[in-house]
């Protein structure tokens, strides 16, 4: 479904982010996945820090299960919180609550998952840049290796339809049901398709982060030095 990017790139759109942090962590065998330590901090804080660094106009974090602990884990970060008393009814209730809570004007809304701990600020900005270059549509869905990923981005003008449940950015049928509106973007990394639902997922992610940290000094050592004239 992907098409070549348009050669006439539009200016970078402003965006706001809704972070879905209300879930029950039902597959994590009794542990709250958003509070598990990743790189020395709670998983949810690592995720939200990366989103903050990407430069959104506004961030709304939707809470539900264990809301106070999530609130405390994000202490000091520039975010607003939106409780979702209906969080047990499914993710779409959190999407609707978060989008309805947005107040700042923006061009694009990004729906972020609070357990995608591998995503970095540059990854979120990559999606905003891709949205600015879309040849068609008003919804962007990232994909890597044929697998659909997250976050999903949509035009802020879609917000009323999302709040009313007429468009569900988290629905696996989104592409089929809104084919004319959706652009599928082939992303640069599998980070967009990795989340953390089970203890095995958590173990794999920690191992990957550790391996990348060990390899980082070697990568810097082999990188070509910049000349003084190029600095």
C-alpha positions as CSV (number, residue, x, y, z in Angstrom):
1,X,0.0,0.0,0.0
2,X,3.0,2.3,0.4
3,X,3.7,4.8,-2.3
4,X,6.7,6.9,-3.1
5,X,7.0,10.0,-1.0
6,X,6.0,13.3,-2.7
7,X,8.8,15.4,-3.8
8,X,7.1,18.5,-2.5
9,X,7.6,18.2,1.2
10,X,5.2,20.3,3.2
11,X,6.6,22.3,6.3
12,X,7.0,20.1,9.4
13,X,3.6,19.9,11.0
14,X,3.0,20.7,14.7
15,X,1.9,17.6,16.6
16,X,0.5,16.6,20.0
17,X,0.9,13.2,21.6
18,X,-1.6,11.0,23.5
19,X,0.2,8.3,25.5
20,X,-1.9,5.3,26.4
21,X,-0.8,4.2,29.9
22,X,-4.1,2.9,31.4
23,X,-3.9,-0.9,30.6
24,X,-4.0,-3.8,33.1
25,X,-0.7,-5.4,32.1
26,X,-2.7,-8.6,32.2
27,X,0.0,-10.7,30.3
28,X,2.9,-9.6,32.6
29,X,2.1,-12.3,35.2
30,X,1.2,-9.9,38.1
31,X,3.7,-7.1,37.4
32,X,2.8,-3.7,36.1
33,X,4.8,-3.5,32.9
34,X,5.0,0.3,32.8
35,X,6.8,0.4,36.1
36,X,9.4,-2.2,35.3
37,X,12.9,-0.8,35.2
38,X,14.4,-0.2,31.8
39,X,17.8,1.5,31.6
40,X,17.6,2.6,35.2
41,X,14.1,4.1,35.1
42,X,10.5,3.0,34.9
43,X,9.5,1.9,31.4
44,X,6.8,4.6,31.1
45,X,9.2,7.4,32.1
46,X,11.7,6.2,29.4
47,X,8.9,6.3,26.8
48,X,7.5,9.7,27.8
49,X,11.0,11.2,28.0
50,X,11.7,10.2,24.4
51,X,8.3,11.8,23.3
52,X,9.1,15.0,25.2
53,X,12.5,15.2,23.4
54,X,10.7,14.8,20.0
55,X,9.1,18.3,20.6
56,X,5.4,17.9,20.7
57,X,3.1,20.8,21.3
58,X,1.3,18.9,24.1
59,X,1.4,15.5,25.8
60,X,-1.6,13.9,27.4
61,X,-1.0,10.7,29.4
62,X,-4.1,8.6,29.8
63,X,-4.2,6.7,33.1
64,X,-6.3,3.9,34.5
65,X,-4.9,0.9,36.2
66,X,-2.5,1.8,39.0
67,X,-2.8,5.4,38.0
68,X,-1.1,6.9,41.1
69,X,2.1,4.9,40.4
70,X,2.1,6.0,36.8
71,X,1.6,9.6,37.9
72,X,4.5,9.3,40.3
73,X,6.8,7.7,37.7
74,X,6.4,10.7,35.5
75,X,6.9,13.3,38.1
76,X,8.6,16.4,36.8
77,X,7.9,15.7,33.1
78,X,5.9,18.3,31.1
79,X,2.8,16.3,30.6
80,X,-0.9,16.5,31.4
81,X,-2.8,13.5,32.8
82,X,-6.3,12.3,31.8
83,X,-7.9,9.5,33.9
84,X,-10.0,7.0,32.0
85,X,-12.6,5.4,34.3
86,X,-13.6,3.1,31.5
87,X,-10.1,1.7,30.9
88,X,-11.2,-1.9,31.5
89,X,-13.5,-1.6,28.4
90,X,-10.5,-1.5,26.0
91,X,-7.9,0.7,24.5
92,X,-10.3,2.7,22.3
93,X,-11.8,4.3,25.5
94,X,-8.3,5.6,26.4
95,X,-7.7,6.9,22.9
96,X,-11.0,8.8,23.0
97,X,-10.3,10.2,26.5
98,X,-6.8,11.3,25.6
99,X,-7.8,13.0,22.3
100,X,-10.7,14.7,23.9
101,X,-8.3,16.1,26.6
102,X,-6.0,17.8,24.1
103,X,-6.2,21.6,24.3
104,X,-3.3,23.1,22.3
105,X,-3.8,23.7,18.6
106,X,-1.8,21.3,16.4
107,X,-1.8,19.8,12.9
108,X,-1.3,16.1,13.8
109,X,-2.2,13.9,16.7
110,X,0.1,11.0,17.5
111,X,-1.2,8.0,19.5
112,X,1.7,6.5,21.5
113,X,1.9,3.2,23.4
114,X,3.5,3.6,26.8
115,X,5.4,0.2,26.5
116,X,7.3,0.9,23.3
117,X,10.5,1.4,25.3
118,X,12.9,1.1,22.3
119,X,11.6,4.1,20.4
120,X,13.8,7.2,20.6
121,X,13.0,10.9,20.0
122,X,14.4,10.6,16.4
123,X,11.9,7.8,15.7
124,X,8.9,10.0,16.7
125,X,10.3,12.8,14.6
126,X,10.8,10.4,11.7
127,X,7.0,9.7,11.7
128,X,6.2,13.5,11.8
129,X,8.5,14.1,8.8
130,X,6.9,11.1,7.0
131,X,3.5,12.5,7.7
132,X,4.5,15.9,6.2
133,X,5.6,14.1,3.0
134,X,2.6,11.8,2.6
135,X,1.3,11.8,-1.0
136,X,-2.2,11.2,0.2
137,X,-4.4,10.4,3.1
138,X,-4.8,11.8,6.6
139,X,-3.7,8.8,8.7
140,X,-0.2,7.4,8.8
141,X,0.5,3.9,10.0
142,X,4.2,2.7,10.3
143,X,5.2,-0.7,9.1
144,X,8.4,-2.7,9.3
145,X,9.1,-6.0,7.6
146,X,5.4,-6.3,6.7
147,X,4.3,-5.9,10.3
148,X,2.1,-3.0,11.3
149,X,3.6,-0.8,14.0
150,X,2.9,2.2,16.2
151,X,2.5,5.1,16.9
152,X,-0.3,6.0,14.5
153,X,-0.7,9.6,13.4
154,X,-3.8,11.3,12.1
155,X,-4.8,14.8,11.1
156,X,-6.1,16.9,14.0
157,X,-9.3,17.4,12.0
158,X,-10.1,13.8,12.6
159,X,-10.2,14.3,16.4
160,X,-14.0,14.5,16.6
161,X,-14.4,11.2,14.7
162,X,-11.9,9.5,17.0
163,X,-13.5,10.8,20.2
164,X,-16.9,9.6,18.9
165,X,-15.5,6.2,18.1
166,X,-16.1,6.5,14.3
167,X,-12.3,6.1,13.6
168,X,-10.2,3.8,15.9
169,X,-6.5,4.4,15.3
170,X,-5.6,1.3,17.3
171,X,-7.9,-1.1,15.3
172,X,-6.2,-3.8,13.3
173,X,-8.9,-3.2,10.6
174,X,-8.0,0.4,10.3
175,X,-6.2,0.0,7.0
176,X,-8.9,-2.1,5.4
177,X,-11.8,0.1,6.7
178,X,-10.2,3.4,5.8
179,X,-8.0,2.5,2.8
180,X,-8.5,5.9,1.1
181,X,-7.5,7.7,4.3
182,X,-4.5,5.7,5.4
183,X,-0.9,5.9,4.2
184,X,1.3,3.0,5.2
185,X,4.8,4.2,5.9
186,X,7.7,1.8,5.6
187,X,9.7,2.7,8.7
188,X,13.5,2.6,9.2
189,X,13.6,0.3,12.2
190,X,11.8,-2.6,13.9
191,X,11.6,-0.4,17.0
192,X,8.2,0.7,15.7
193,X,6.9,-2.9,16.0
194,X,8.3,-3.9,19.4
195,X,6.2,-3.5,22.5
196,X,6.4,-5.1,26.0
197,X,3.5,-7.4,26.9
198,X,5.0,-10.5,28.5
199,X,7.9,-11.4,30.7
200,X,9.7,-12.9,27.6
201,X,9.2,-9.6,25.8
202,X,10.7,-7.8,28.8
203,X,13.7,-10.1,28.9
204,X,14.4,-9.7,25.2
205,X,14.2,-5.9,25.4
206,X,16.6,-5.7,28.3
207,X,19.0,-8.0,26.5
208,X,18.8,-5.8,23.4
209,X,19.3,-2.6,25.3
210,X,22.3,-4.1,27.1
211,X,23.8,-5.3,23.8
212,X,23.3,-2.0,22.1
213,X,24.9,-0.2,25.1
214,X,28.0,-2.5,24.9
215,X,28.3,-2.0,21.2
216,X,27.9,1.8,21.3
217,X,31.5,2.6,22.4
218,X,32.9,0.3,19.6
219,X,30.7,2.1,17.1
220,X,31.9,5.5,18.2
221,X,35.5,4.3,18.1
222,X,35.2,3.2,14.5
223,X,33.2,6.2,13.3
224,X,35.3,8.4,10.9
225,X,36.7,11.5,12.7
226,X,35.4,14.9,11.6
227,X,38.0,17.3,10.4
228,X,38.4,20.7,12.1
229,X,37.3,22.5,9.0
230,X,34.1,20.4,8.9
231,X,33.2,21.0,12.6
